[in-house]
């Protein structure tokens, strides 16, 4: 305000800058990361399509996956954590709003309610962990979660498959999977997708 009766100038508040996807940029680091993602994706099935940030794959038994990277920037390095996402069928009983926890859980971790998520029926969460536990014990997972309302998405982030860039000394490296790890990850996905209500027994079969 300039003096009495002057006009008040309002400065618009800038919104928070939208987070840029780690593969959306240009340059030799990003180009190598995209090639690394494509190479990793081919270990999970047939590549259907790819764009600058994701690769879509279909497994031999018809499961559609979306593969991408989640960024982690450090002072002299950049880590692209590998992620595998798939939409769960409506028939699957796996609850939404859950994440993998390694704290005080069996080897491989267990799913627990995510922070801020609505409470899940314990029987559905118990059923999810019963199905997933044998597979989690055989996989090196950093993160995993089931999210979404209505249409649920399972997202896994294994240790293998990441792409690492180090400035000094200059290193570009795709982290290899342990032997058989992609197949074990797919087995976990199948186990979670396969959860379905128990078929009700008909009177004729009970006789």
Secondary structure, DSSP 8 states (H G I E B T S, - for coil): --STT----------------TTSS-SHHHHHHHHHHHHHHTTTSEEEEE-SS-EEEE-TTS-EEEEEEEEEE-SSEEEEEEEEEEE--TT----SSEEEE-TT-STT-EEEE-TT-----HHHHHHHHHHHHHHHTTS-EEEEEEE-SSS-EEEEEESTT-EEEETTTTEEEE----TTHHHHHHHHHHHHHT--------HHHH-
